[in-house]
Amino acid sequence: MAVNSLHLRLIDEQATVALGNTFAEAVMNQLKCGFVAYLYGDLGAGKTTLTRGFVQGLGHSGKVKSPTYTLVEPYEIGKWHAYHFDLYRLSDPEELEFMGIRDYFDEKACCFVEWPDRGKGVLPNADISISLQYCDEQREVELTAHTSKGRTLLAVLGER
């Protein structure tokens, strides 16, 4: 039976990074193609931390920072392209067209989009949505699949 959602509790920052690492393993070993993930959560909820874990899990050894002021941080790791978008400061979705947003989304691209509602009508649909929220000192994560790619990722994550 296909898994459409998964709920996890992450005890600390290291657990959030580890989830990102597991995500990367699932992409490299099972999915073997790119995907689009929408990230939801308040400021500081762990969206960038999760993305950092993913990018490092693909093999990136440098710094992974929030693209709050640049809108996108690109990472090319072997055959993979990872893009971390932060649309928090975006005032109009049309701005994405001017930056060539459609060029970022291809079969090798793993795209994490923070604040995706600000790019509505321009962004491609998500394969998976990831909502992070505080729960005391921990984080609760709700992952929801929207496509077969998303269900594949959830199936692998659910096994761990």
N, C-alpha and C positions, 0 to 999 in steps of 0.2 A: 504494500500500500504506500502511496506517495505521501511524503511528509510536506505539509504546507506551512507549518509554523513550529517554532522551537523557542522555548523560554529557558534562559540560563541566568545563574547568579554568579557574578565575578567578585571574588573576595578582595582583590586589590589591583593595582596598576599592572603588576606582572601577569595576573590572570587575563587582563584585557589584551596585553601584548601577545600572550600565548594563544588566545582565541584568534587573533590576526594571523599568527604563524600557522595555525591549523587551517585557516581559510586558504592561505597560500599553498599549503600541501594539497588541499582538496582541488584547487585549480590546476596545479601542475600534474597531479597524478590521476585525477578522475575527470574533471571538466575539460582540460586541455585546450581551452579557448578563453577569450575575454568575457567580461560580464559588466553589468552596471548595478551598483549598490547605492541606494539612497540612505543617508545617515540622518537620523533624527535624534534630538536631545538638546537639553539646555547647554549653555556655555559651560565648559569644564566637565561635561558628562562622560567624556572618554572617546569621542569620535576620532580625534586625531591620534590618540593612543592606539586605538584599534587599527587604524590605517597604518601607523608606524609598524605595528606587529606584522601586518600583511606584507608591506614593502620589504622589511627585513627578512621575512620568511621566504620571499622570492630570491634573496641573496644580496640585497643592498646593504652595504656596510657603512655608508655615510649617514649624515644627519637627515632626519625626516622632520620637517617643520610644518606648521600650519600655514596654508596659503591665504590667510585672512586678507592680506593686502595685495596679493598678486592674483587672486582668483583661482590659480591652478599651479600646482607643483608637479612637474613631470619626472618620472623615474624610468630609465631604460635599463633593464636587467636581463642580459642575454636576449632571448627571443621575446621576452615579455615587456610590455609597456604598462606602467601603472600611472594613473593620473588621480591626483587628490584635488578636488574642487571644493572651495569654500565660498558660497554665494551670499554669505551674511551681509556683505556691504553692497551687493548688487542693487541698483535702484530700479532697473528696468530689464526684463528678460531680453529685450532686443540688443542689449550690450553684448550678450553672448554671441549673437550673429556676427558682430563686428570683430570679435576675437577668433572667429573661425571654429566655433565650438564643435561643429559636426565632424571636423577633421580628427578630433580626439577619439571618437568612438568607432573602433574597428574590431576585427576578430581577435587581435592580439592584445587589445586594450582592456585593462582591469580598472574600472573607473569608480571611485568613491566620491559621492557628491553630498556635501553638507549643505543644509538649508535648501533642498531641492525645490521647495514650493516657490522660491524666488526666481526659478528658471522655467516655471510652468509654461507649456506650449512650445518650448524650444528644445528642451532636453528629451532624449529618448526615454522610453519607459524603463523602469527598473526591473531587473531580474530578481532582485531581493531587496527588501527594506529592513533596516536595522535600527531599532529604537533603543537608546540607552537612557537610563534614568538612575538617579540616586536612590539608594535604599540604605539608610544609615551611612556607614562608612564604605559600603559595598555598592556595586552597580547591578542593576537588573537589565537584561538584554532580551528583547523580543525580536526574533528574526522571522520574516514572513516571505515566502516564495511567491513570485508572480508568474514565473515561466518554468519550463523544464530545466533550464540552467539553474535557476534558484532552487528547485526541488533537489537536484543533484547535490548542490552544495549543502543543503540542509540535511540530506541523508548521511553525508560523510560526517558533518559536524555532530549529528545525533548519535553516531556510533562511538564518539570519543568521550 
